[in-house]
C-alpha cells in the first residue's frame, strides 16, 4: 500500500482520522436513516414536482431521490 501523505498525522495506526466512527454504529445509523427516507418517499404523490437548488439547477423529486440513493455509492466505494 502506498504511503499516505497524512499518515504522520494519524491518531493511531488503525485510524486515518480522529473523527472516524465505529463502522457497526455507522451502519446502524444509516439503516435507520434509510428507513426514515423510505417512509418520506412513500408519501410522495407527484414525483415530477419541480424545485430549484441555490445554484439555480433544476430538479424534480424523482431526480433528487435518484441522487440521494446513487451518490453515497461513490462515497462508500471511493469512485
Secondary structure, 3 states (H helix, E strand, C coil): CCCCHHHHHCCECCECCCCCCCHHHHHHHHHHHHHHHHHHHHCCCCCCCEEECCCCCEEEHHHHHHHHHHHHHHHHHCC
